């Protein structure tokens, strides 16, 4: 039974849309090496010691069961030119990975976006916390890579993508 004091879904979406966040593509692969992924704005750091982060994955998506089974995943933090990748991984496109350039990560062997990400973290699942219609996935960072500090991060807010404002 729904809480009668709960905010309506549309009002909650409007609230959260007013708070822009960085955009990432979360990737993993099944036992046969078939890659899976989704666009994510619900991510944050959790701990410095040990290095941990969290992402939120929808129960309705195809990636969460694979990520859970595999026990590892990659966080690809997108730069402004990575908007196309963000859109591909939010779509119902069957071959999402055919639309982006990627390679296997050196630690996990999972898909790492080659051209669209300015930073990457290869992670091992430390904990899973079902919460509403999503699962909070806590990951131990096994390897991180920041490719360039010149690339403007991609943001999402008010239902649109935007680049991090210029320092100039």
C-alpha positions as a Markdown table, in Angstrom:
| # | Residue | x | y | z |
|---|---|---|---|---|
| 1 | Unk | 0.0 | 0.0 | 0.0 |
| 2 | Unk | 1.4 | 3.4 | -1.0 |
| 3 | Unk | 2.1 | 6.0 | 1.7 |
| 4 | Unk | -0.7 | 8.6 | 1.4 |
| 5 | Unk | 1.8 | 11.3 | 2.3 |
| 6 | Unk | 4.2 | 10.4 | -0.5 |
| 7 | Unk | 4.9 | 12.9 | -3.3 |
| 8 | Unk | 3.4 | 12.0 | -6.7 |
| 9 | Unk | 5.8 | 10.5 | -9.2 |
| 10 | Unk | 5.6 | 13.5 | -11.5 |
| 11 | Unk | 6.4 | 15.9 | -8.7 |
| 12 | Unk | 9.3 | 13.8 | -7.6 |
| 13 | Unk | 10.7 | 13.6 | -11.1 |
| 14 | Unk | 10.4 | 17.4 | -11.4 |
| 15 | Unk | 12.3 | 17.8 | -8.0 |
| 16 | Unk | 15.1 | 15.5 | -9.1 |
| 17 | Unk | 15.3 | 17.0 | -12.6 |
| 18 | Unk | 16.1 | 20.4 | -10.9 |
| 19 | Unk | 19.3 | 18.9 | -9.5 |
| 20 | Unk | 21.8 | 18.3 | -12.4 |
| 21 | Unk | 24.2 | 15.4 | -12.1 |
| 22 | Unk | 27.2 | 14.0 | -13.9 |
| 23 | Unk | 26.4 | 11.4 | -16.6 |
| 24 | Unk | 28.0 | 7.9 | -16.7 |
| 25 | Unk | 27.5 | 4.7 | -18.7 |
| 26 | Unk | 27.7 | 1.6 | -16.5 |
| 27 | Unk | 29.0 | -1.4 | -18.3 |
| 28 | Unk | 29.4 | -5.1 | -17.6 |
| 29 | Unk | 29.3 | -8.4 | -19.6 |
| 30 | Unk | 27.8 | -11.8 | -19.2 |
| 31 | Unk | 29.7 | -15.1 | -18.9 |
| 32 | Unk | 29.8 | -15.4 | -22.7 |
| 33 | Unk | 31.3 | -11.9 | -23.0 |
| 34 | Unk | 28.1 | -10.2 | -24.3 |
| 35 | Unk | 28.3 | -6.6 | -23.2 |
| 36 | Unk | 25.5 | -4.8 | -21.3 |
| 37 | Unk | 25.2 | -1.2 | -20.1 |
| 38 | Unk | 23.0 | 1.7 | -19.1 |
| 39 | Unk | 23.2 | 5.5 | -18.7 |
| 40 | Unk | 23.3 | 6.6 | -15.1 |
| 41 | Unk | 23.2 | 9.9 | -13.2 |
| 42 | Unk | 22.6 | 8.3 | -9.8 |
| 43 | Unk | 26.2 | 7.8 | -8.7 |
| 44 | Unk | 28.5 | 9.1 | -6.0 |
| 45 | Unk | 31.6 | 8.4 | -4.0 |
| 46 | Unk | 31.1 | 6.4 | -0.8 |
| 47 | Unk | 34.5 | 6.0 | 0.8 |
| 48 | Unk | 38.1 | 7.0 | 0.3 |
| 49 | Unk | 39.5 | 4.1 | 2.4 |
| 50 | Unk | 38.7 | 1.7 | 0.9 |
| 51 | Unk | 37.9 | 3.5 | -2.4 |
| 52 | Unk | 34.2 | 2.9 | -3.0 |
| 53 | Unk | 31.5 | 4.3 | -5.1 |
| 54 | Unk | 27.8 | 3.6 | -5.7 |
| 55 | Unk | 25.5 | 3.5 | -8.7 |
| 56 | Unk | 21.8 | 2.9 | -8.8 |
| 57 | Unk | 20.5 | 0.4 | -11.3 |
| 58 | Unk | 16.8 | 0.0 | -12.2 |
| 59 | Unk | 15.2 | -3.4 | -11.6 |
| 60 | Unk | 13.4 | -3.0 | -14.9 |
| 61 | Unk | 16.7 | -2.9 | -16.9 |
| 62 | Unk | 18.5 | -5.8 | -18.5 |
| 63 | Unk | 21.9 | -4.9 | -17.0 |
| 64 | Unk | 21.4 | -5.3 | -13.3 |
| 65 | Unk | 20.9 | -9.1 | -13.3 |
| 66 | Unk | 24.1 | -9.5 | -15.4 |
| 67 | Unk | 26.1 | -7.1 | -13.2 |
| 68 | Unk | 24.9 | -9.0 | -10.1 |
| 69 | Unk | 25.9 | -12.3 | -11.6 |
| 70 | Unk | 29.3 | -11.1 | -12.9 |
| 71 | Unk | 30.1 | -9.2 | -9.7 |
| 72 | Unk | 32.1 | -6.6 | -11.6 |
| 73 | Unk | 31.3 | -3.4 | -13.5 |
| 74 | Unk | 32.8 | -0.3 | -15.1 |
| 75 | Unk | 31.8 | 3.3 | -14.5 |
| 76 | Unk | 32.5 | 5.4 | -17.6 |
| 77 | Unk | 32.2 | 9.1 | -16.7 |
| 78 | Unk | 31.2 | 10.9 | -19.9 |
| 79 | Unk | 32.6 | 14.2 | -21.3 |
| 80 | Unk | 30.4 | 16.6 | -23.2 |
| 81 | Unk | 31.2 | 15.0 | -26.6 |
| 82 | Unk | 29.9 | 11.7 | -25.1 |
| 83 | Unk | 26.2 | 12.8 | -25.3 |
| 84 | Unk | 25.6 | 10.4 | -28.2 |
| 85 | Unk | 26.7 | 7.5 | -26.0 |
| 86 | Unk | 24.5 | 8.7 | -23.1 |
| 87 | Unk | 21.5 | 8.7 | -25.5 |
| 88 | Unk | 22.3 | 5.3 | -27.0 |
| 89 | Unk | 22.5 | 3.7 | -23.6 |
| 90 | Unk | 19.1 | 5.2 | -22.5 |
| 91 | Unk | 17.5 | 3.9 | -25.7 |
| 92 | Unk | 16.0 | 0.5 | -26.5 |
| 93 | Unk | 18.6 | 0.1 | -29.2 |
| 94 | Unk | 19.5 | -3.6 | -29.4 |
| 95 | Unk | 23.2 | -3.2 | -30.3 |
| 96 | Unk | 24.2 | -0.4 | -28.0 |
| 97 | Unk | 27.9 | -1.4 | -28.1 |
| 98 | Unk | 27.9 | -1.3 | -32.0 |
| 99 | Unk | 27.2 | 2.4 | -31.8 |
| 100 | Unk | 30.2 | 3.3 | -29.6 |
| 101 | Unk | 33.9 | 2.7 | -29.5 |
| 102 | Unk | 35.0 | 0.5 | -26.7 |
| 103 | Unk | 37.8 | -1.8 | -25.5 |
| 104 | Unk | 38.2 | -4.4 | -22.7 |
| 105 | Unk | 39.4 | -3.0 | -19.4 |
| 106 | Unk | 42.8 | -4.2 | -18.2 |
| 107 | Unk | 41.6 | -5.4 | -14.8 |
| 108 | Unk | 38.1 | -6.7 | -15.3 |
| 109 | Unk | 38.0 | -7.3 | -19.1 |
| 110 | Unk | 34.7 | -5.5 | -19.2 |
| 111 | Unk | 33.7 | -2.8 | -21.7 |
| 112 | Unk | 35.4 | 0.5 | -21.3 |
| 113 | Unk | 34.2 | 3.3 | -23.5 |
| 114 | Unk | 37.2 | 4.5 | -25.6 |
| 115 | Unk | 36.1 | 7.9 | -27.0 |
| 116 | Unk | 33.2 | 9.1 | -24.9 |
| 117 | Unk | 34.5 | 8.9 | -21.3 |
| 118 | Unk | 37.0 | 11.3 | -19.7 |
| 119 | Unk | 37.4 | 9.0 | -16.6 |
| 120 | Unk | 36.8 | 5.3 | -15.9 |
| 121 | Unk | 36.6 | 3.1 | -12.8 |
| 122 | Unk | 36.7 | -0.7 | -12.9 |
| 123 | Unk | 34.8 | -2.0 | -9.9 |
| 124 | Unk | 34.0 | -5.2 | -8.0 |
| 125 | Unk | 30.6 | -5.4 | -6.3 |
| 126 | Unk | 31.0 | -4.9 | -2.5 |
| 127 | Unk | 27.3 | -4.8 | -1.6 |
| 128 | Unk | 23.8 | -4.7 | -3.2 |
| 129 | Unk | 20.9 | -2.9 | -1.5 |
| 130 | Unk | 17.5 | -3.2 | -3.1 |
| 131 | Unk | 15.7 | 0.1 | -2.6 |
| 132 | Unk | 12.3 | 0.8 | -4.2 |
| 133 | Unk | 12.4 | 0.2 | -8.0 |
| 134 | Unk | 16.3 | 0.3 | -8.0 |
| 135 | Unk | 19.2 | -1.5 | -6.4 |
| 136 | Unk | 22.1 | 0.5 | -4.9 |
| 137 | Unk | 25.2 | -1.2 | -6.1 |
| 138 | Unk | 28.3 | -0.4 | -4.0 |
| 139 | Unk | 31.6 | -1.0 | -5.8 |
| 140 | Unk | 35.2 | -1.3 | -4.7 |
| 141 | Unk | 37.3 | 0.6 | -7.2 |
| 142 | Unk | 39.9 | -1.7 | -8.5 |
| 143 | Unk | 41.4 | 0.7 | -11.1 |
| 144 | Unk | 40.7 | 4.3 | -12.0 |
| 145 | Unk | 41.8 | 6.3 | -15.0 |
| 146 | Unk | 41.4 | 10.0 | -15.7 |
| 147 | Unk | 42.2 | 10.6 | -19.3 |
| 148 | Unk | 42.2 | 14.3 | -19.5 |
| 149 | Unk | 41.4 | 17.3 | -17.3 |
| 150 | Unk | 40.6 | 19.4 | -20.3 |
| 151 | Unk | 37.4 | 17.6 | -21.3 |
| 152 | Unk | 34.2 | 19.2 | -19.9 |
| 153 | Unk | 32.0 | 16.6 | -18.0 |
| 154 | Unk | 28.6 | 15.9 | -19.4 |
| 155 | Unk | 25.7 | 16.9 | -17.1 |
| 156 | Unk | 22.0 | 16.1 | -17.1 |
| 157 | Unk | 19.3 | 18.2 | -15.4 |
| 158 | Unk | 16.0 | 19.7 | -16.2 |
| 159 | Unk | 15.5 | 16.8 | -18.7 |
| 160 | Unk | 18.4 | 17.9 | -21.0 |
| 161 | Unk | 22.1 | 17.3 | -21.4 |
| 162 | Unk | 24.7 | 20.2 | -21.0 |
| 163 | Unk | 28.4 | 20.5 | -20.7 |
| 164 | Unk | 30.1 | 21.7 | -17.6 |
| 165 | Unk | 30.4 | 25.5 | -17.8 |
| 166 | Unk | 33.7 | 26.8 | -19.1 |
| 167 | Unk | 36.2 | 28.3 | -16.7 |
| 168 | Unk | 36.8 | 31.2 | -19.1 |
